[in-house]
């Protein structure tokens, strides 16, 4: 096995997307108003931590690519390294888009427009938002959206 391939298989290429889930779940009190300041701050913190983790991963990738960049004489080693870098760059590109989405979500929190479905206006719910903090649709509208998409694409 080429040296570059051994390195690639030795470390995971992508960290699990659930890194942001290292928080204490919010426990609403009886009669508590939905999306009050305390809840908004809870989600702001989740999103900031998630963004921070993504930004650290970007820095690690840049450092890794600088450190590992080598001109291997063996074409198979070069191809393996190029493929590894290509996968990392695609992952970082997806994360870059996610960072933009996180920034937009934080902006929605600041504008007091967070936690309600864009389609029907109903509360999205604390647990759903903790599972997917950037959600803009309630579970029912998201399900309908996915059904429509499936029907259109076949």
C-alpha positions as CSV (number, residue, x, y, z in Angstrom):
1,X,0.0,0.0,0.0
2,X,1.4,3.5,-0.9
3,X,2.5,5.6,2.0
4,X,-0.1,8.3,1.3
5,X,-2.8,5.7,1.3
6,X,-1.7,4.4,4.6
7,X,-1.8,7.9,6.1
8,X,-5.3,8.4,4.6
9,X,-6.7,5.2,6.1
10,X,-5.1,5.8,9.5
11,X,-7.2,8.9,10.3
12,X,-10.9,9.6,9.8
13,X,-11.4,12.0,6.9
14,X,-14.5,13.6,8.4
15,X,-15.5,14.2,11.9
16,X,-19.1,13.3,12.8
17,X,-21.6,16.2,12.2
18,X,-22.9,15.9,15.7
19,X,-19.9,17.8,17.2
20,X,-22.2,20.6,18.2
21,X,-24.2,18.3,20.5
22,X,-21.9,18.7,23.5
23,X,-24.5,20.9,25.3
24,X,-26.9,20.5,28.2
25,X,-30.4,20.0,26.7
26,X,-32.8,22.9,27.5
27,X,-35.5,22.0,30.0
28,X,-38.4,24.5,29.7
29,X,-40.3,25.3,32.8
30,X,-44.0,24.9,33.0
31,X,-45.8,27.9,31.5
32,X,-42.5,29.3,30.1
33,X,-42.9,31.5,27.0
34,X,-41.6,29.8,23.8
35,X,-38.4,31.4,22.5
36,X,-37.8,33.7,25.4
37,X,-34.4,35.3,25.9
38,X,-33.1,32.3,27.9
39,X,-34.0,29.9,25.1
40,X,-32.6,32.2,22.4
41,X,-29.3,32.5,24.4
42,X,-29.2,28.7,24.6
43,X,-29.4,28.3,20.8
44,X,-27.0,31.2,20.3
45,X,-24.4,29.3,22.4
46,X,-25.0,26.0,20.5
47,X,-24.6,27.8,17.2
48,X,-21.5,29.7,18.3
49,X,-19.8,26.5,19.6
50,X,-20.7,24.6,16.4
51,X,-19.3,27.4,14.3
52,X,-16.2,27.5,16.4
53,X,-15.6,23.8,15.9
54,X,-16.1,24.1,12.2
55,X,-13.6,27.0,12.1
56,X,-11.0,25.0,14.0
57,X,-11.5,22.1,11.5
58,X,-10.8,24.6,8.7
59,X,-7.6,25.7,10.4
60,X,-6.5,22.0,10.9
61,X,-7.1,21.3,7.2
62,X,-5.0,24.2,6.0
63,X,-2.2,23.2,8.4
64,X,-2.5,19.5,7.4
65,X,-2.4,20.3,3.7
66,X,0.6,22.5,4.1
67,X,2.5,20.0,6.2
68,X,1.5,16.9,4.2
69,X,2.0,18.5,0.7
70,X,4.7,16.5,-0.9
71,X,5.7,15.7,-4.5
72,X,5.7,11.9,-4.3
73,X,7.8,10.3,-7.1
74,X,5.3,7.4,-7.3
75,X,2.2,8.3,-9.3
76,X,0.0,6.1,-7.1
77,X,1.1,8.0,-4.0
78,X,0.5,11.3,-5.7
79,X,-2.9,10.3,-6.8
80,X,-3.8,9.1,-3.3
81,X,-2.7,12.4,-1.8
82,X,-4.6,14.4,-4.4
83,X,-7.7,12.4,-3.7
84,X,-7.3,12.9,0.1
85,X,-6.9,16.6,-0.4
86,X,-9.9,16.7,-2.8
87,X,-12.1,15.0,-0.2
88,X,-11.0,17.4,2.5
89,X,-11.6,20.4,0.3
90,X,-15.1,19.2,-0.6
91,X,-15.9,18.6,3.1
92,X,-14.6,22.1,4.0
93,X,-16.7,23.6,1.2
94,X,-19.8,22.0,2.7
95,X,-18.8,23.3,6.1
96,X,-18.2,26.8,4.7
97,X,-21.8,26.7,3.5
98,X,-22.9,25.5,6.8
99,X,-21.1,28.3,8.6
100,X,-23.0,30.8,6.4
101,X,-26.2,29.1,7.4
102,X,-25.2,29.2,11.1
103,X,-24.5,32.9,10.7
104,X,-27.9,33.4,9.2
105,X,-29.5,31.5,12.0
106,X,-27.8,33.6,14.6
107,X,-29.0,36.7,12.8
108,X,-32.6,35.3,12.9
109,X,-32.2,34.8,16.7
110,X,-31.0,38.4,17.1
111,X,-34.0,39.6,15.0
112,X,-36.3,37.6,17.2
113,X,-37.4,35.5,14.1
114,X,-36.1,32.1,15.3
115,X,-37.9,29.0,16.2
116,X,-41.0,29.4,14.0
117,X,-41.8,27.5,10.8
118,X,-41.2,29.6,7.7
119,X,-44.0,27.8,5.9
120,X,-46.9,27.7,8.5
121,X,-45.6,29.9,11.4
122,X,-46.1,27.2,14.0
123,X,-43.4,26.6,16.7
124,X,-40.6,24.3,15.5
125,X,-40.0,23.0,19.0
126,X,-37.0,23.0,21.3
127,X,-36.0,19.3,20.8
128,X,-36.1,19.6,17.0
129,X,-34.0,22.8,17.1
130,X,-31.5,21.1,19.4
131,X,-31.3,18.3,16.9
132,X,-31.0,20.7,14.0
133,X,-30.4,24.2,15.2
134,X,-30.6,25.7,11.6
135,X,-34.0,24.2,11.0
136,X,-36.5,26.6,9.4
137,X,-39.4,24.3,9.0
138,X,-41.5,22.4,11.5
139,X,-41.4,18.6,11.2
140,X,-44.8,18.4,9.4
141,X,-43.8,21.0,6.7
142,X,-40.3,19.4,6.3
143,X,-41.9,16.0,5.8
144,X,-44.3,17.4,3.2
145,X,-41.4,19.2,1.5
146,X,-39.4,15.9,1.3
147,X,-42.5,14.0,-0.1
148,X,-42.9,16.7,-2.8
149,X,-39.2,16.6,-3.6
150,X,-39.3,12.8,-3.9
151,X,-42.4,12.9,-6.2
152,X,-40.7,15.5,-8.5
153,X,-37.4,13.7,-8.7
154,X,-38.9,10.2,-8.9
